[in-house]
Amino acid sequence: MQRNGSEIHFADTQYGFEYGAAKITRACSDKKAGWVMLVLETPKRNSELQIYVTKTGKVRISDNNGEWTRPTKYKG
């Protein structure tokens, strides 16, 4: 993949991969329950993002401040 004539960095790591400025690493999983947890790191973030995916595909994202939630809709 190219952008402005230069290639975007890609490399496999021991437990994941690097793509551009992002580093994705597998953190843990539960084979019986079917969930997995990935970690996303970038140079600009002071903390990592944890991405939890259930066997049905539900995604939960959290960082050092806790789980991210959808903003409530404004009812004005």
JONOR-V457434 format. One record per residue. SS is DSSP state (H for helix, E for strand, - for the rest). PHI is phi in whole degrees, 0 to 359 (999 if undefined). OMEGA is omega as a letter, one per 30 degrees, with the letter a starting at -180 (999 if undefined). Layout:
BEGIN
ss | phi | omega
SS | PHI | OMEGA
SS | PHI | OMEGA
END
This chain:
BEGIN
ss | phi | omega
- | 999 | a
E | 236 | l
E | 223 | a
- | 53 | l
- | 82 | l
E | 245 | a
E | 275 | l
- | 274 | a
- | 298 | l
E | 217 | l
E | 206 | l
E | 284 | l
E | 243 | a
- | 300 | a
- | 236 | a
E | 176 | a
E | 201 | l
E | 247 | l
E | 220 | a
- | 62 | l
- | 272 | a
E | 265 | l
E | 237 | l
E | 252 | a
E | 229 | l
E | 284 | a
E | 257 | a
E | 196 | l
E | 201 | l
E | 231 | a
- | 300 | a
- | 293 | a
- | 280 | l
- | 88 | a
E | 264 | l
E | 226 | l
E | 230 | l
E | 245 | l
E | 239 | l
E | 247 | l
E | 235 | l
- | 224 | a
- | 295 | a
- | 274 | a
- | 270 | l
- | 278 | l
- | 221 | l
- | 270 | l
E | 260 | l
E | 258 | a
E | 245 | a
E | 254 | a
E | 234 | l
- | 280 | a
- | 293 | l
- | 271 | l
- | 102 | l
- | 294 | a
E | 244 | l
E | 233 | a
E | 240 | l
E | 217 | l
E | 221 | a
- | 299 | a
- | 270 | l
E | 113 | a
E | 284 | l
- | 282 | l
- | 231 | l
- | 291 | l
- | 293 | l
- | 287 | a
- | 288 | l
- | 287 | l
- | 245 | a
- | 267 | 999
END
